[in-house]
């Protein structure tokens, strides 16, 4: 990798962090914490809503590339990243993988650990093995 390519990679990562921070700080009831250490997440996001006590949070991992991507391409690109994040699981909270494309300011997300309800209505976390970008 050339110096120019490394520089571009650093800028892409910084921009992805800035975009995620902008998105997550739009809501006043969210507190964003940058994760230190390698636990498979870049951010922990906590909900702070009056009248709803208790720990409510989700994790976010970031991925970014220069080129624009369709849904199918984003799903394909994120397969290895999804597997990499899952190596840190199972997770005790929902985890989302954010994917940014710089060329067209695109943004996608897919669940790593998706919150779902069981047939009897109990909350569960479903581990996702295939990206389904939205």
C-alpha positions in Angstrom: 0.0 0.0 0.0 1.4 3.4 -1.0 1.6 6.3 1.3 -1.2 8.0 -0.6 -3.4 4.9 -0.2 -2.7 4.7 3.5 -3.5 8.4 3.9 -6.8 7.9 2.1 -7.7 5.0 4.3 -7.0 7.1 7.4 -9.2 9.9 6.1 -12.0 7.4 5.2 -11.9 6.0 8.8 -12.0 9.5 10.3 -14.9 10.5 8.1 -16.9 7.4 9.0 -16.4 8.2 12.7 -17.5 11.8 12.1 -20.6 10.6 10.1 -21.6 8.1 12.8 -21.2 10.7 15.5 -23.3 13.2 13.6 -26.0 10.6 13.1 -26.0 9.3 16.7 -25.9 12.8 18.3 -29.1 14.0 16.5 -31.1 12.5 19.4 -30.7 14.2 22.7 -31.6 11.0 24.6 -28.5 9.1 23.3 -25.1 9.1 25.0 -22.3 7.8 22.7 -19.1 6.3 24.2 -16.2 5.5 22.0 -14.9 2.0 22.9 -11.3 1.6 23.9 -9.8 -1.8 23.3 -10.7 -4.6 20.9 -14.2 -5.9 21.8 -15.5 -5.8 18.3 -17.3 -2.4 18.7 -16.4 1.2 17.9 -19.2 2.7 20.0 -21.6 1.9 22.8 -24.8 4.0 22.6 -26.9 4.4 25.7 -30.5 5.6 25.9 -31.3 8.1 28.6 -35.0 8.7 28.6 -37.0 10.2 31.5 -39.3 7.7 33.1 -37.5 4.7 31.6 -34.9 3.6 34.0 -32.4 0.8 33.5 -29.6 0.1 31.1 -30.7 0.3 27.5 -27.9 0.3 25.0 -26.6 -1.0 21.7 -23.2 -1.4 20.1 -22.0 0.0 16.8 -19.1 -1.2 14.6 -18.0 1.0 11.6 -16.9 0.0 8.1 -16.3 2.4 5.3 -15.0 2.4 1.7 -14.5 5.0 -1.0 -16.6 3.5 -3.8 -20.4 3.8 -4.0 -22.3 0.6 -3.3 -25.7 -0.9 -4.1 -27.5 -3.0 -1.4 -26.2 -6.3 -2.9 -22.6 -4.9 -3.1 -22.8 -3.6 0.5 -24.1 -7.1 1.7 -21.2 -8.7 -0.1 -18.6 -6.3 1.2 -19.8 -6.6 4.8 -19.7 -10.5 5.0 -16.1 -10.6 6.2 -16.7 -7.7 8.6 -19.8 -9.3 10.0 -17.9 -12.5 10.7 -15.1 -10.6 12.3 -17.4 -8.7 14.7 -19.2 -12.0 15.6 -15.9 -13.4 16.8 -16.3 -11.1 19.7 -19.8 -12.4 20.6 -22.2 -13.5 21.7 -23.2 -10.0 22.6 -25.4 -9.1 25.6 -26.9 -6.1 23.7 -28.0 -5.4 20.1 -25.1 -4.6 17.8 -25.3 -2.8 14.5 -22.8 -2.5 11.7 -22.7 0.9 10.0 -21.3 1.0 6.4 -20.4 4.3 4.8 -19.5 4.9 1.2 -17.6 8.2 0.6 -17.9 8.6 -3.1 -21.7 9.2 -3.0 -22.2 9.8 0.8 -24.0 6.5 1.1 -24.9 4.9 4.4 -26.1 1.4 5.1 -26.6 -0.6 8.3 -27.0 -4.3 9.1 -27.6 -6.1 12.3 -24.9 -8.3 14.0 -27.1 -9.0 17.0 -30.7 -8.1 16.1 -33.4 -7.4 18.8 -36.4 -9.6 18.0 -39.4 -11.0 19.9 -40.0 -14.6 20.4 -43.3 -16.2 19.6 -44.5 -15.6 23.1 -43.4 -11.9 23.0 -40.2 -12.1 25.0 -37.2 -10.0 23.7 -34.3 -12.0 22.2 -31.1 -11.2 20.4 -30.8 -13.0 17.0 -27.2 -13.5 15.8 -27.1 -12.6 12.1 -24.9 -14.7 9.9 -25.6 -12.9 6.6 -25.7 -9.1 6.1 -29.0 -7.6 5.2 -28.2 -3.9 4.5 -30.9 -1.3 4.8 
